[in-house]
């Protein structure tokens, strides 16, 4: 429900156990982090600021304190905020400046902002982004890396949507919004659209691997996989940080299931990818189902041209998968919407 979604966004904005901190050294917003312990059958933080585990180790909180994965993680917050603001414009107006802090951290379009750097994650030369921050947990000799091209796209899609929604809210608010807020919302929308488009083009060039009459693979013939799992400064590999299963290297380039996928994924590539994905999911067995990769398969099946089979697959997935972290944020409702709207 809307109230639940509001709560999921606001819990990080209002008296969170793990507060955000402004970092003067690098001009960004990092999270203090949390040492979890159990209390009354729920998890709570046993630490409080200034005891911040995320600032002490790059291995805490996916390296948030060291600027790793900020566009991935903060992008989900921004996307959720855009959805809430669309349905509750007053909420959007009330929390505009707070949500803007996320955007200013990883996708700041203003060179005049004295507090946050400009487009932190983006590599304008390549068109894609880097998930690596100032220090990488891997400390790879191959340099910076980015794993999920699709999550980067979704992050910027969220930025564009939040800017679009707030532009509409402020324009319809009469004199309630300042000119500065109106200009900021429009700038966020425009920047988000540019970031989304360039990230999409880069994904097709560097992460989606296939040859056709209209598309030439970036990689030599010896690279036989249809996706890149992780792209580094000097290496492309078919692997991920967290799993050895091929289905993950495929699926991490297809999630989450959002409208941008229609522009992101070429139909020819999808038709080549689907049988390989299905085979890799079957080989992974329960891991594929329990961890939500079968949800991604259903979406891929629909996008590859078989929505009826896709719906059967989605409805066969155990309900608990959608209700837990294994669903990767994909509700059954969203999955059915995605399947039903594929061309």
Beta strands, then each sheet from edge to edge (+ up, - down):
strand 1: 20-23
strand 2: 28-31
strand 3: 36-39
strand 4: 42-45
strand 5: 145-146
strand 6: 230-232
strand 7: 236-237
sheet 1: 1+ 2-
sheet 2: 3+ 4-
sheet 3: 5+ 6- 7+
end
